[in-house]
Amino acid sequence: MDARVLDWIDDKIATASDFQDLDTLLDSVKTQQDLLKQQLADARREYENGERGAEEHATLLRKKAHAFQKEQANIDIRLLVVTQSETSDEAAEKFQESTNRLGKLEVAAGYVELLGEVDKLSSECVTQLGKSDEAALEPYRKLQKLTFALQPLHQSAEGAAPHLLDHVSGAAQKLRTAIQQHFSDDLEKTMKKMQWPKATSMVPMALQNEWEKNVHRLLDLQRPDLEAREANVMSRSSQEEPPVLLPLEVLMRPLEQRFTYHFSGNRQTNRLDKPEYFLSHAADLILQYSDFVENALQGLLSQHFRGTDLAMTPAYMDATCALITATLPMLQRKLASIAQQVAAQPNLISHLVHEVMAFDTNIQETYGYAPISPSMTWRGLAYYLLDTLGYSKQWLHVEREFALSRYRAIIDDPKAGELDYDSVAADATKPTKAAIRVNDLLETITDRYKPLVSFSQKLKFLIDIQIAIFDQFHVRLHSSLEAYLTMTSTLARTVHGVSREEQSELQGIKGLDRLCRVFGSAEYLERAMRDWSDDVFFLELWQELQDRVNNRDSFSSKLGSLQELQRQTYGAVGNEDGGVQGALFDETAEAYRRLRVRSEGIIVETFAYNVREALRSYTRITSWASLSSSTAGGAVSAELDPLLRVLADYFGFLSRALGKVPMRRVTRQLCFAIQTSIWDSILLRQTFSAAGATQLTADVTAIISAIDQYSDHPLAQRVMVRLIDGARLLGLPIRGEIAVVQDGADDEAAAWDEVDDDDEYTMENETPKQMGLFEAERLVFMDNESARHALERLGLENLSEADARSVLERRVELASSLY
């Protein structure tokens, strides 16, 4: 028996009780068997039907294939007979040639039909011209629509019919010229009746209808061209100037004849060195006839273009704007002529460009001229001269040479390196005359190229001229500083053999003056560049640069490489946060800032070196412990006179040469240097009696007074607090001594009361009282907490516990007890 049957029986009959359901189990098995037999019968029937259908389909395909082969044989026989060929391939080739010739014949027939239609429309238009203007315009409009319709078909057919398109376009253009000439002649007749170009404010009433009729006809003739131009806005530049309206073109003819008469040939008004003559003449024409066009044309333009897409263009809707647009071609032709003549003369080409920019500015400011859109700035005749005619590089070269020659003249002036005390405020850092003149030169350069509309031209001017001059002057200042350092170094004096005369020029006030020239010039120009970066003109220039760099599609190759722009302006240009954080002059301003910081550091180092040299004799005094109380404090030590002279000379000069803020920084650093020198070389190295401490206090007070007289507040007294507190601690009186404070003494002196050194000290005692030397010594050396409390009682918070112990160790009265 099959193992699967046995498994099934074991599964269904597992116990004796399962035999009671045996009949039910057999009925279920029988039912499943019948169902399987039914399914098997259905499957066999479907298989037989499918097999029969496949056979019938195969038979049908064989019949169709046989019929096709028979039909193909008949076609081949007929093709051989028709083409008189021996093989079917040869017959098919000949038949294809015949079909191609038939297709060409159909195309030729279509061409002939189209050409006939063109000739018919042309003839109809010419016949009606002069009889009925509307009837003459109708066939022209059909021909024009046909021309517009052929252009996209010609492009989609990959230029298959260039001659046909050229013929139709030429016929339409020829017809348009004839119509325009006829309409223009009619308008000129009306203008002669008006005695044009005699200045008049309006059209005479008797000619009003005739005027309106002739103007409307020319506008109707031009309107399809204008609409087609607006429809193809994506295929042309968004900055392309709109065309001149035909009525304005007719109006300008006698005015242009007058212009040509005055500004051509050998007439006195036609001077290459006076382009302002013809530019001012054009401006006068616009001013003279603007009222006429406003009265005679504005209503007609509004009536004609209102409600159309052309109404958004000021050159079509605004009569004054249309008059200016009609004047520009005359000026462009004159500019092309005169620019060619003055191209080789730097002075003349520069003068021409600046007069043209002045004309552009005048037109924009007087009339708000924006022919394309009120939101789009007019590029001006300067753009036509520099970009369209290609004189941009030549003019930039001329302006660069002019600027550099002026810069060299400034630098070569013998007085250029002197500090200018009169051009800035008394409390400001004094720059050199050269720095002020260079800044004035660069501001003048800004005024010269600010009217430019072209972004690339403005950026070229900025980088190639302004930043270039900034860089050259920075190199000069840096070289001057390096030369000073080289000549003042010991090695350089030994190797290069610096003479005494040269050495005297580098020492004392003369050397300090040389450093202040670098510092003052660097600070002045750095501040100027920071101010320029906040100017609206440079902010807009920076923002446009950032936008163009981020939008690489509008980033022109004229701007140079991105790396070069980052090096010359700001390293973050092109970054997402560069537009917020950066500015055009950041890289150059940062270079000047580094030069300023470095030169200030050298000023401090030089001053500190001379101070230490002046203190040399003072630090060699060894008689502090043997001074008598009768002479101590009465006068400043004689050995301190060199330092006081140095301070008077240097601070006297620096107070005039430096502004308040840098003067405070320098003073602060010098005070630290003096404090360190006296603290380390005298206070902690010598031993002092009470008289010696008094003399030291008097000397320190003299030094502070010598410094603070050049400051608007007691800066030295605030900075040198450690030395002041050390001298006060050093000068504490011993038992029985009383420090007397005279009237008029400054706050550095103190009045000491008589105290008992044997009085017991308690930490809870918060009442301030005078403390004697031995009491202070006992508390300071007891522990840190007692030392801090004692210093607080004495008002010497600027001393540490270690400082206090080191100072007290220098009193001779305590030396024996401490050691």
Buried (B, 14 or more C-beta within 10 A) or exposed (E): EEEEEEEEEEEEBEEEEEEEEEEEBEEEEEEEEEEEEEEEEEEEEEEEEEEEEEEEEEEEEEEEEEEEEEEEEEEBEEBBEEBEBEEBEBBBEBBEEEEEEEEEEEEEEEBEEBBEBBEEBBEBBBEBBEEEBEEBBBBBBBBBEBBBEBBEEBEEEEEEBEEBBEBBBEBBEEBBEBBBEBBBEBBBEBBEBBEBBEEBEEBEEEBEEBBBBBBBBBBBBBBBBBBBBBEEEEEEEEEEBBBBBBBBBBBBBBBBEEBBEBBEEEEEEBEEEBBBBBBBBBBEBBEEBBBBBBBBBBEBBEEBBEEBEBBEBBBBBBBBBBBBBBBBBBBBEBBEEBBEEBBEBBEBBBBBBBBBBBBBBBBBEBBEBBBBEEEEEBBBBBBBBBBBBEBBEBBBEBBBEBBBEBBEEBBEEEEBBBBBEEBBEEEBBBBBBBBBBBBEBBEEBBEBBBBBBBBBBBBBBBBBBBBBBBBBBBEBBBEBBEEBBBBBEEEBBEEEEBEEEEEEBBEBBEBBBBBBBBBBBBBBBBBBBBEBBEBEBBBEBBEBBBEBBBEEEEBEEEBBEEEEBBEBBBBBBBBEEBBEEBBBBBBBBBBBBBBBEBBBBBBBBBBBEBBBEBBEBBBEBEEBBEBEEEEBBEEBBEBBBBBBEBBBBBBEBBBBBBBBEBBBBBBBBBBBBBBBBBBEBBBBEBBBBBBBBBBBBBBBBBBBBBBBBBBEEBBBBBBBBBBBBBBBBBBBBBEEBEBEEEEEEEEBBBEBEEBEBEEEBEEEEEEEEBBBBBBBBBBBBEEEEBBBBBBEBBEBEBBBBEBBBBBBBBBBBBEEEEE
